[in-house]
Amino acid sequence: MLNKEHYPSPEVVPIHYATPSQLRLLGLCENGLEPIGTVDTRGKTVPLYLISQAFPERTPVRY
């Protein structure tokens, strides 16, 4: 995406965007997704992804 948005803090990020760690908490992964923006959090800039485009994480099958 050409015009990625940057947010100064997590408090102002729209609810339908998530960081990689937030996606993992939802049981989703960011593999293959294009970041739609960035956010500054805890002194680092991290990518943001659109939650509706994320895929469920695959858990290993144990027999």
N, C-alpha and C positions, 0 to 999 in steps of 0.2 A: 504494500500500500504506500502510495507516495506521501500523503499528508498524515503522518502519524501524530496523534495528539500526545502532549506531555502534561501530566498532572503533578502539581507540587507536593501533594500528600494523598494518602489512601482515602481520607475523609471526603474528598471531592470527586473521586472516581465513580462514574455511573455504575449502578448495581449490576448491569449485565456484562461488565468486564471483570476479569479476574487475573491475578498473578499466577505463576506456576504453582506456588505452594497452596494458594486458595483452590485451584483446580484439583490438586491432589486431595485436599480435604473433602471435596465434592465427589471423589472417586473418578475423576476425569484426568486426561493427560493432554499435554500441549504438542505432542509429536506430530509433525507435519503441518502445524498451524502457522500462519503468518501473524506476527504481533501487530496489533492495531494501535498500539501506543506504548507509553512508558509512564512510570510513576516513581517518585523519590520516596523511599522508605528505609528507615534505619541507616541513613547515610549512603545508601546504594540506589542506583537507578535500575529498576527491574521491568521486564516486558509485561504488557497486558494483552490478554486474549479475550475474544468474544466467547462467552460461556456456551452459547447455542451451537457453536461450531466444534466444540471439543468432543472427543470420543471417550467412552468408558475405558478405564484402565483394565488391561487384561490381567487377571490374577492367574498365577500358575496352577495348573490342574494337578492335584495330588492323588495318587492312587494307593 
